[in-house]
Amino acid sequence: MAHLGNFNTDLRSNKTVWSSELFRMFGYDPAQVEPSVDNFMRIVHPDDLARVQASYQRAMGSPTQSEYRLDHRIVGPAGVRHVEQRGRVNFDATGILSASSEPPWT
């Protein structure tokens, strides 16, 4: 069974919103953990972290490469989970960024 979650990050304010399914997949309690890029990076498998960070940086650095898709692992309370992540960084007229996922997490 696929589990689909999504997120949205306003990079101007650094405010992130996770769907309830993403909280569940990550093993976080919404009442105890603030959604953030940092809290997401904490559960990326250590062997995949550099690749995930590079993918985000590449997408944030260029409007022509603003979409990304990668398979990686997360480590949560239930153990290691393999996920497919798809996302896009959006640039407005002033170059301000926001990031969002497409239904990615399986």
C-alpha positions as CSV (number, residue, x, y, z in Angstrom):
1,M,0.0,0.0,0.0
2,A,1.3,3.4,-0.9
3,H,1.4,6.2,1.6
4,L,1.3,9.7,0.1
5,G,2.2,12.8,2.1
6,N,3.1,16.3,1.1
7,F,4.7,19.5,2.5
8,N,5.0,23.1,1.7
9,T,7.8,25.4,2.9
10,D,7.8,29.2,2.6
11,L,11.5,29.9,2.3
12,R,10.9,33.6,3.0
13,S,9.6,32.8,6.5
14,N,11.1,29.3,6.8
15,K,7.7,28.1,7.8
16,T,6.9,24.5,6.8
17,V,3.6,22.6,6.8
18,W,3.4,18.8,6.7
19,S,0.4,16.7,5.9
20,S,-0.9,14.4,8.6
21,E,0.3,11.4,6.5
22,L,3.8,12.8,6.4
23,F,3.8,13.1,10.2
24,R,2.7,9.5,10.4
25,M,5.4,8.3,7.9
26,F,8.1,10.2,9.7
27,G,7.0,8.9,13.1
28,Y,6.5,12.4,14.6
29,D,3.7,13.5,16.8
30,P,2.2,16.7,15.4
31,A,1.7,18.0,18.9
32,Q,5.3,17.6,19.8
33,V,7.4,18.4,16.7
34,E,7.4,21.5,14.6
35,P,7.5,20.8,10.9
36,S,10.8,22.0,9.4
37,V,13.4,21.1,6.9
38,D,15.8,20.5,9.8
39,N,13.5,18.0,11.4
40,F,13.1,16.3,8.1
41,M,16.9,16.1,7.5
42,R,17.3,14.5,11.0
43,I,15.5,11.4,9.8
44,V,17.1,11.0,6.4
45,H,19.3,7.9,6.4
46,P,22.9,9.1,7.0
47,D,24.1,7.3,3.8
48,D,21.5,9.3,1.8
49,L,21.8,12.7,3.5
50,A,24.4,14.3,1.3
51,R,22.5,13.3,-1.8
52,V,19.2,14.7,-0.4
53,Q,20.8,17.9,0.6
54,A,22.5,18.3,-2.8
55,S,19.2,17.7,-4.6
56,Y,17.5,20.5,-2.5
57,Q,20.4,22.9,-3.1
58,R,20.4,22.3,-6.9
59,A,16.6,22.9,-7.0
60,M,16.9,26.1,-5.0
61,G,19.8,27.4,-7.1
62,S,18.2,27.5,-10.5
63,P,14.7,28.2,-11.8
64,T,15.5,25.9,-14.7
65,Q,16.3,23.0,-12.4
66,S,13.6,23.6,-9.8
67,E,12.0,20.2,-9.9
68,Y,13.5,17.2,-8.2
69,R,12.8,13.5,-7.7
70,L,14.9,11.1,-5.7
71,D,14.6,7.8,-3.9
72,H,16.1,7.7,-0.4
73,R,15.6,6.2,3.0
74,I,14.3,7.7,6.2
75,V,14.9,6.3,9.7
76,G,11.9,6.5,12.1
77,P,10.6,4.7,15.1
78,A,9.5,1.8,13.0
79,G,12.9,1.4,11.4
80,V,14.1,2.2,7.9
81,R,11.6,3.2,5.2
82,H,12.3,3.6,1.5
83,V,10.6,6.7,0.0
84,E,10.3,8.4,-3.3
85,Q,10.3,12.1,-3.0
86,R,9.2,14.6,-5.7
87,G,9.2,18.3,-5.3
88,R,9.5,21.7,-6.8
89,V,11.0,25.0,-5.8
90,N,8.9,28.0,-6.9
91,F,10.5,31.3,-7.8
92,D,8.5,34.5,-7.8
93,A,9.3,37.7,-9.7
94,T,11.7,38.9,-7.0
95,G,13.5,35.5,-6.8
96,I,11.9,34.6,-3.5
97,L,11.5,30.9,-3.0
98,S,8.9,28.5,-1.8
99,A,9.2,24.7,-1.9
100,S,6.5,22.1,-2.1
101,S,6.2,18.5,-2.7
102,E,4.1,16.7,-5.2
103,P,2.4,13.6,-3.8
104,P,5.8,12.0,-3.3
105,W,6.1,9.8,-0.3
106,T,5.6,6.1,-1.0
